[in-house]
Amino acid sequence: MDGDDGKDDGDHDPYAPARAAFDRGEFESDPVRVAARLDAADPLSGFADRFAVPDDRLYMDGNSLGPPSDAALASLDRAVEEWRGLLIDGWTDADPPWFGIAERLGASLAPLVGADPAEVVVGNSITVNLHTLVGTFLDELRAGNGPDRDGHAAADGDWNTGTTPAVLVNELDFPSDHYAIRAQLRQRGIDPGEKLRVVESRDGRTIDPADVETALDAHDDVGIVYMPTALYRSGQLFDVARIAEAAHAAGAYAGFDAAHSVGAVPHAFDDAGVDFAVWCTYKYLNAGPGSIGALFVAERHHGLTPALAGWWGHEKETQFEMNMTYTPADSAGAWQIGTPPVFAAAPLAGAVETLREAGIDRIRAKSLALTDFLIASVDARLPEVAVGTPRDRDARGGHVALEHPAGERLSKALSDRGVVVDFRPPNVVRVCPAAPYTAFADVLAVVDRIEAILDSGAHEAYTVSEGGVT
């Protein structure tokens, strides 16, 4: 095909025009026509009708909170009706029973992260899951137990108990991750000022994986490497396998915060050698505000006693014998703590089914095409705006960080003009054209409105706030 004209090239790549424009850095023909051709050829176009997005809004904030799908709402309604009709018998007689909801939903998520069903469970919240998992593996290190990964001499399962373990993070992490890790270090009498080691960014936007490797070479006390799969501000996608390889080569566990990628990017945690991971379900998984958290623990670590033990992590066969001795489940389910909140979990069943029907590989292909289209449009039309997200597709997650000196004012002006985005200090407007419900024409409309705002100076009428929800 000739690129932007949208002609058939064998139907094997419906998004070729977007990639072609991105690779050239410009559109050779009318971008309106390109968007129309892309939307007409999009195999996922029909999924937008399954999501509740107001007709008068351009919703570009699914990286923060995804919209409800019909299936997610139906799952929630079904749980409410089961409560109404069954009361306590819902734990055993609901269809399916509530009692197994955490393991069942974990199994449904497992294909999205490349894991076995027993390695994934839902429960708690993302930060609670981080607390219990980091705490668990710090305890393992202090007991002399390292990651024990085949093929890695340093990860031979032995840890020098005379060495106080450090945790390696990076300076662009979501702050809550550092809060939790610092707390777990303090609770073990470890000074975070000495043992929370931070990889610095070279450009304020991204983390070079070589700098993670350099930090591991420089410090022989790192017992846990904890990185995001994607940075929350810039959207940089990490090479999970490379980070895990480096961690194990240094004798450290490899853990990840996958909140900003699960549901938008396919993962292969088992193949990559990941030890543990946590994520939320309200972003790209579209399970609703405050929906239940999720976690992954590699099978080789099953049977450990979690740092935060609770009765719902007990082995299911004897859970209701009410023994005072805790026996952890021999699965990721051991890291559950309290009774699962059914209403916070129920929408996930329908939400995941919708995503699985769409196909995570097709979602990723369209997501890259949408961000290709967005970046090419910004480059062509918005000289005042810089793109802070990596242009390398392998290093790009599901959203694009648009940088402007008046980013907060711009985000407010967009909101008043029907475009839902969010602002992250100091200058980033995050735009997320989520694949299941965003059209290429929507992306073009967002760029149109940004251009109109900047050309008119309309954003200058807005004031800068001192906090609040964005």
C-alpha positions as CSV (number, residue, x, y, z in Angstrom):
1,M,0.0,0.0,0.0
2,D,1.1,3.6,-0.4
3,G,0.8,4.5,3.3
4,D,-1.8,7.1,4.1
5,D,-4.4,6.3,1.5
6,G,-5.6,3.3,3.6
7,K,-5.8,0.9,0.6
8,D,-5.8,-2.8,1.4
9,D,-2.3,-4.4,1.7
10,G,-3.7,-7.9,2.3
11,D,-5.7,-7.2,5.4
12,H,-2.8,-8.3,7.6
13,D,-2.3,-4.9,9.2
14,P,-5.3,-2.6,9.5
15,Y,-3.2,0.0,11.3
16,A,-0.5,0.4,8.7
17,P,-1.4,4.0,7.8
18,A,-0.9,5.1,11.4
19,R,2.4,3.4,11.6
20,A,3.5,4.9,8.2
21,A,2.6,8.4,9.3
22,F,4.5,7.9,12.6
23,D,7.6,6.5,10.8
24,R,7.7,9.4,8.4
25,G,6.9,12.0,11.0
26,E,4.1,13.4,8.9
27,F,0.9,12.7,7.0
28,E,1.2,12.7,3.3
29,S,-2.5,13.0,2.8
30,D,-5.5,14.4,4.7
31,P,-5.3,13.1,8.3
32,V,-9.1,13.2,8.5
33,R,-9.3,10.8,5.7
34,V,-6.6,8.6,7.2
35,A,-8.5,8.5,10.5
36,A,-11.7,7.5,8.7
37,R,-9.9,4.7,6.8
38,L,-8.3,3.4,10.0
39,D,-11.6,3.4,11.8
40,A,-13.4,1.6,8.9
41,A,-10.7,-1.1,8.9
42,D,-10.4,-1.5,12.7
43,P,-11.3,-5.0,13.8
44,L,-12.0,-3.7,17.3
45,S,-14.3,-0.8,16.3
46,G,-17.4,-2.6,17.5
47,F,-16.2,-2.9,21.1
48,A,-16.7,0.9,21.7
49,D,-20.5,0.3,21.8
50,R,-20.0,-1.9,24.8
51,F,-18.6,0.8,27.0
52,A,-20.5,3.6,28.8
53,V,-18.7,6.7,27.6
54,P,-20.8,9.9,27.3
55,D,-21.4,11.0,23.7
56,D,-20.4,14.6,24.5
57,R,-17.0,13.6,26.0
58,L,-13.7,12.4,24.5
59,Y,-12.5,10.1,27.2
60,M,-8.7,9.9,27.3
61,D,-8.1,9.0,30.9
62,G,-8.5,5.2,30.9
63,N,-4.9,4.9,32.2
64,S,-6.3,6.3,35.4
65,L,-9.8,5.0,35.5
66,G,-11.4,2.9,32.8
67,P,-15.0,3.3,31.9
68,P,-17.6,0.6,32.6
69,S,-18.4,-2.0,30.0
70,D,-21.9,-3.6,29.7
71,A,-20.4,-6.9,30.8
72,A,-18.8,-5.3,33.9
73,L,-22.1,-3.7,34.9
74,A,-23.9,-6.9,34.4
75,S,-21.5,-8.7,36.6
76,L,-22.0,-6.2,39.4
77,D,-25.8,-6.3,39.0
78,R,-25.7,-10.1,39.2
79,A,-23.8,-9.9,42.5
80,V,-26.2,-7.4,44.0
81,E,-29.2,-9.6,43.0
82,E,-27.5,-12.7,44.5
83,W,-27.0,-10.8,47.7
84,R,-30.6,-9.8,47.7
85,G,-31.9,-13.3,47.0
86,L,-29.3,-15.5,48.7
87,L,-27.9,-13.5,51.6
88,I,-25.2,-15.5,53.3
89,D,-25.8,-18.5,51.1
90,G,-24.2,-16.5,48.2
91,W,-20.9,-17.7,49.5
92,T,-21.8,-21.3,48.5
93,D,-24.9,-21.1,46.2
94,A,-24.3,-18.0,44.0
95,D,-23.5,-18.9,40.4
96,P,-20.6,-19.1,40.6
97,P,-20.1,-19.2,44.5
98,W,-18.5,-16.1,46.0
99,F,-16.2,-18.3,48.1
100,G,-13.9,-18.9,45.1
101,I,-14.1,-15.5,43.6
102,A,-10.5,-14.5,44.2
103,E,-9.0,-17.6,42.7
104,R,-11.4,-17.7,39.8
105,L,-10.7,-14.1,38.8
106,G,-7.0,-14.6,39.3
107,A,-7.2,-17.5,36.8
108,S,-9.0,-15.3,34.3
109,L,-6.3,-12.7,34.6
110,A,-3.4,-15.1,34.3
111,P,-3.3,-15.3,30.5
112,L,-3.0,-11.5,30.4
113,V,0.3,-11.6,32.3
114,G,1.6,-15.0,31.0
115,A,1.2,-17.0,34.2
116,D,-0.4,-20.2,35.4
117,P,-3.8,-19.8,37.1
118,A,-2.5,-20.7,40.5
119,E,0.1,-17.9,40.3
120,V,-2.4,-15.0,40.2
121,V,-5.1,-14.1,42.6
122,V,-7.2,-11.0,43.3
123,G,-7.5,-9.4,46.8
124,N,-6.7,-6.5,48.9
125,S,-5.5,-3.3,47.2
126,I,-2.4,-2.8,45.1
127,T,-0.5,-1.0,47.9
128,V,-1.6,-3.6,50.5
129,N,-0.3,-6.3,48.1
130,L,3.0,-4.5,47.8
131,H,3.3,-4.3,51.5
132,T,2.8,-8.1,52.0
133,L,5.0,-9.2,49.1
134,V,7.9,-6.9,49.7
135,G,7.7,-7.8,53.4
136,T,7.6,-11.5,52.6
137,F,10.7,-11.4,50.4
138,L,12.6,-9.2,52.9
139,D,11.8,-11.8,55.5
140,E,13.1,-14.5,53.1
141,L,16.3,-12.7,52.6
142,R,16.8,-12.1,56.3
143,A,16.3,-15.9,56.8
144,G,19.1,-16.6,54.2
145,N,16.8,-17.4,51.3
146,G,17.5,-15.8,47.9
147,P,15.5,-16.1,44.7
148,D,16.7,-19.6,43.7
149,R,16.4,-19.2,39.9
150,D,17.6,-21.9,37.7
151,G,20.4,-20.9,35.3
152,H,21.6,-18.0,37.5
153,A,24.6,-18.8,39.6
154,A,24.0,-15.8,41.9
155,A,20.4,-16.8,42.5
156,D,21.2,-20.1,44.1
157,G,18.8,-19.7,47.0
158,D,21.4,-18.6,49.5
159,W,21.6,-15.1,51.0
160,N,24.3,-13.9,53.4
161,T,22.4,-13.3,56.6
162,G,25.2,-11.0,57.6
163,T,24.1,-8.6,54.8
164,T,21.2,-6.3,55.5
165,P,19.1,-6.4,52.3
166,A,18.5,-3.3,50.2
167,V,15.7,-2.6,47.8
168,L,16.4,-1.0,44.4
169,V,13.8,1.3,43.0
170,N,13.8,4.3,40.7
171,E,13.2,8.0,41.1
172,L,10.2,8.1,38.7
173,D,8.2,5.5,40.5
174,F,4.6,6.1,41.6
175,P,5.2,7.5,45.1
176,S,3.0,5.0,46.9
177,D,5.5,2.3,46.0
178,H,8.2,4.1,47.9
179,Y,6.0,4.7,50.9
180,A,5.2,1.0,51.2
181,I,8.7,-0.2,50.7
182,R,10.1,2.4,53.2
183,A,7.5,1.2,55.7
184,Q,8.4,-2.4,55.3
185,L,12.1,-1.6,55.7
186,R,11.4,0.4,58.9
187,Q,9.3,-2.3,60.4
188,R,12.3,-4.6,60.2
189,G,14.7,-2.1,61.8
190,I,16.3,-1.3,58.4
191,D,17.0,2.4,57.7
192,P,15.4,3.3,54.3
193,G,17.8,6.2,54.0
194,E,20.6,3.6,53.7
195,K,18.8,0.6,52.1
196,L,16.3,2.1,49.7
197,R,18.6,2.5,46.7
198,V,17.2,4.8,43.9
199,V,18.2,4.7,40.2
200,E,18.2,8.2,38.8
201,S,16.7,9.2,35.5
202,R,19.0,10.7,32.9
203,D,16.3,12.9,31.3
204,G,13.5,13.3,33.9
205,R,11.2,11.1,31.8
206,T,12.6,7.6,31.5
207,I,14.9,5.1,33.2
208,D,17.7,3.5,31.2
209,P,17.8,-0.2,32.0
210,A,21.6,0.0,31.8
211,D,21.4,2.2,34.9
212,V,19.6,-0.5,36.8
213,E,22.3,-2.9,35.8
214,T,25.0,-0.4,36.8
215,A,23.4,0.0,40.2
216,L,23.3,-3.7,40.8
217,D,27.0,-3.9,39.8
218,A,27.8,-1.1,42.3
219,H,26.0,-2.5,45.3
220,D,26.2,-6.1,46.5
221,D,23.4,-5.7,49.1
222,V,20.4,-5.4,46.8
223,G,18.0,-8.2,47.6
224,I,15.0,-7.0,45.8
225,V,14.7,-5.1,42.5
226,Y,11.3,-3.4,42.3
227,M,10.5,-1.6,39.1
228,P,7.3,-0.6,37.2
229,T,6.3,-2.4,34.0
230,A,5.4,1.1,32.8
231,L,6.1,4.5,34.3
232,Y,3.0,6.3,35.3
233,R,4.0,9.8,34.1
234,S,5.8,9.2,30.8
235,G,4.4,5.9,29.8
236,Q,7.8,4.3,29.3
237,L,7.4,0.5,29.0
238,F,10.2,-1.4,30.7
239,D,11.9,-4.5,29.4
240,V,10.7,-6.8,32.2
241,A,12.8,-9.8,31.1
242,R,16.0,-7.7,31.0
243,I,15.3,-6.3,34.5
244,A,14.5,-9.7,35.9
245,E,17.6,-11.2,34.3
246,A,19.8,-8.5,35.9
247,A,18.2,-8.9,39.3
248,H,18.7,-12.7,39.3
249,A,22.3,-12.3,38.0
250,A,22.9,-10.2,41.1
251,G,21.1,-12.7,43.4
252,A,18.1,-10.5,44.0
253,Y,14.4,-11.0,43.7
254,A,12.6,-9.3,40.8
255,G,9.3,-7.6,41.5
256,F,7.1,-5.3,39.4
257,D,4.3,-2.7,39.7
258,A,2.2,-3.6,36.7
259,A,-0.6,-1.1,37.3
260,H,0.0,0.9,34.2
261,S,0.3,-1.9,31.7
262,V,-1.9,-4.9,32.5
263,G,-4.9,-4.9,30.2
264,A,-3.1,-2.8,27.6
265,V,0.1,-4.7,27.1
266,P,0.6,-8.5,27.0
267,H,3.0,-9.8,29.6
268,A,5.0,-13.0,30.0
269,F,5.9,-13.0,33.7
270,D,6.7,-16.7,33.8
271,D,8.9,-16.7,30.7
272,A,10.6,-13.5,32.0
273,G,11.4,-15.0,35.4
274,V,9.4,-12.5,37.4
275,D,9.3,-13.4,41.1
276,F,6.3,-11.3,42.1
277,A,4.1,-8.4,40.8
278,V,1.1,-6.3,41.9
279,W,-1.4,-4.3,39.9
280,C,-4.8,-2.6,40.2
281,T,-7.8,-3.4,38.1
282,Y,-9.4,0.0,37.7
283,K,-7.2,1.3,34.9
284,Y,-6.9,-0.7,31.6
285,L,-8.9,-3.6,33.2
286,N,-11.9,-1.3,33.6
287,A,-13.3,-2.9,36.7
288,G,-14.4,0.3,38.5
289,P,-13.2,2.9,41.0
290,G,-11.5,1.2,43.9
291,S,-11.9,-2.2,42.4
292,I,-10.0,-5.1,43.9
293,G,-6.2,-5.5,43.6
294,A,-4.3,-8.4,42.0
295,L,-1.0,-10.0,42.4
296,F,1.3,-12.6,40.9
297,V,3.7,-14.9,42.8
298,A,5.8,-17.4,40.8
299,E,5.1,-21.0,41.6
300,R,8.6,-21.6,43.0
301,H,7.7,-19.3,45.9
302,H,4.4,-20.9,46.8
303,G,4.2,-22.2,50.4
304,L,5.9,-19.2,51.9
305,T,4.3,-17.5,54.9
306,P,3.1,-14.0,53.9
307,A,4.4,-11.1,55.8
308,L,0.8,-10.0,56.3
309,A,-1.1,-13.2,57.1
310,G,-4.9,-13.3,57.1
311,W,-7.6,-15.9,57.3
312,W,-8.5,-15.7,53.6
313,G,-5.0,-16.7,52.6
314,H,-5.3,-19.9,54.6
315,E,-5.5,-23.2,52.7
316,K,-9.1,-23.5,51.5
317,E,-9.5,-27.2,52.6
318,T,-9.2,-26.4,56.3
319,Q,-10.0,-22.7,56.4
320,F,-13.3,-23.1,58.2
321,E,-11.8,-25.5,60.8
322,M,-10.8,-22.2,62.5
323,N,-7.4,-23.5,63.6
324,M,-5.3,-21.0,65.5
325,T,-2.2,-22.1,63.5
326,Y,-2.1,-20.5,60.1
327,T,-1.5,-22.8,57.1
328,P,-0.9,-20.7,53.9
329,A,-2.5,-21.8,50.7
330,D,0.0,-23.4,48.4
331,S,-0.6,-20.9,45.7
332,A,-0.7,-17.1,45.1
333,G,-3.9,-17.2,47.1
334,A,-1.8,-17.3,50.3
335,W,-1.2,-13.5,49.9
336,Q,-4.9,-12.7,50.3
337,I,-5.6,-11.2,53.8
338,G,-9.2,-10.5,54.5
339,T,-12.6,-11.6,53.1
340,P,-12.8,-10.5,49.4
341,P,-15.1,-7.5,48.9
342,V,-17.5,-9.1,46.4
343,F,-18.9,-5.9,45.0
344,A,-15.3,-4.5,44.4
345,A,-14.5,-7.8,42.6
346,A,-17.6,-8.6,40.7
347,P,-17.3,-6.1,37.8
348,L,-13.8,-7.6,37.0
349,A,-15.4,-10.8,35.8
350,G,-17.3,-9.1,33.0
351,A,-14.5,-6.6,32.3
352,V,-11.9,-9.3,31.7
353,E,-14.2,-11.3,29.6
354,T,-14.7,-8.3,27.3
355,L,-10.9,-7.8,27.0
356,R,-10.3,-11.4,26.4
357,E,-12.8,-11.4,23.6
358,A,-11.1,-8.4,22.1
359,G,-7.7,-10.2,22.5
360,I,-4.8,-8.7,24.3
361,D,-2.5,-8.9,21.2
362,R,-5.1,-7.1,19.1
363,I,-5.6,-4.5,21.9
364,R,-1.8,-3.9,21.9
365,A,-1.6,-3.6,18.2
366,K,-4.4,-1.0,18.1
367,S,-3.0,0.8,21.2
368,L,0.3,1.3,19.4
369,A,-1.4,2.5,16.3
370,L,-3.5,5.0,18.3
371,T,-0.4,6.4,20.0
372,D,1.5,6.4,16.7
373,F,-1.4,8.5,15.2
374,L,-1.4,10.8,18.2
375,I,2.4,11.4,18.2
376,A,2.5,12.0,14.5
377,S,-0.4,14.5,14.8
378,V,1.2,16.3,17.6
379,D,4.5,16.5,15.7
380,A,2.8,17.9,12.6
381,R,0.5,20.4,14.3
382,L,1.6,21.3,17.8
383,P,5.1,22.8,17.8
384,E,4.6,24.1,21.3
385,V,4.0,20.6,22.7
386,A,6.8,18.0,23.3
387,V,6.2,14.3,23.5
388,G,7.7,12.8,26.7
389,T,6.8,9.2,25.9
390,P,9.4,7.0,24.1
391,R,8.9,6.8,20.4
392,D,10.3,3.3,20.3
393,R,7.2,1.1,20.2
394,D,8.8,-1.6,22.4
395,A,9.4,1.1,25.1
396,R,5.9,2.7,24.9
397,G,2.9,1.8,27.1
398,G,-0.7,2.8,26.5
399,H,-0.7,6.5,27.0
400,V,1.2,9.5,25.7
401,A,2.8,12.2,27.9
402,L,2.3,15.6,26.2
403,E,4.6,18.2,27.7
404,H,3.8,21.9,27.8
405,P,4.9,24.7,30.1
406,A,1.3,25.5,30.9
407,G,0.3,21.8,31.1
408,E,-2.1,22.2,34.1
409,R,-3.9,25.1,32.5
410,L,-4.1,23.2,29.2
411,S,-5.6,20.2,30.9
412,K,-8.3,22.4,32.5
413,A,-9.1,24.1,29.2
414,L,-9.5,20.6,27.6
415,S,-11.8,19.5,30.4
416,D,-14.1,22.4,29.8
417,R,-14.2,21.5,26.1
418,G,-15.2,17.9,26.6
419,V,-11.8,16.2,26.6
420,V,-11.1,14.2,29.7
421,V,-7.3,13.9,30.4
422,D,-5.2,14.3,33.5
423,F,-2.3,16.5,34.6
424,R,0.9,15.2,36.3
425,P,3.4,17.8,37.6
426,P,5.4,19.5,36.4
427,N,4.2,19.8,32.8
428,V,2.6,16.6,31.6
429,V,-0.9,16.2,30.2
430,R,-1.5,12.4,29.9
431,V,-3.6,11.4,26.9
432,C,-4.7,7.8,26.8
433,P,-6.4,6.6,23.6
434,A,-7.4,3.2,25.1
435,A,-7.9,0.6,22.3
436,P,-11.2,-1.0,23.3
437,Y,-13.3,2.2,23.1
438,T,-11.2,4.9,21.3
439,A,-11.5,5.7,17.6
440,F,-8.8,7.3,15.5
441,A,-11.2,10.1,14.8
442,D,-11.3,10.7,18.5
443,V,-7.6,11.2,18.6
444,L,-7.8,13.7,15.8
445,A,-10.5,15.6,17.6
446,V,-8.3,15.8,20.7
447,V,-5.5,17.3,18.7
448,D,-7.9,19.7,17.1
449,R,-9.0,21.0,20.5
450,I,-5.5,21.3,21.8
451,E,-4.5,23.3,18.7
452,A,-7.5,25.6,19.0
453,I,-6.8,26.2,22.7
454,L,-3.1,27.0,22.2
455,D,-3.8,29.1,19.1
456,S,-6.4,31.2,20.9
457,G,-4.5,31.3,24.2
458,A,-7.7,30.2,26.0
459,H,-5.7,28.2,28.5
460,E,-4.2,31.4,29.9
461,A,-7.5,32.2,31.5
462,Y,-7.1,29.3,33.9
463,T,-5.4,29.3,37.3
464,V,-2.9,26.8,38.7
465,S,-4.3,24.9,41.6
466,E,-2.6,23.8,44.8
467,G,-3.6,20.1,44.6
468,G,-6.7,18.1,44.0
469,V,-7.8,15.2,42.0
470,T,-6.7,15.1,38.3
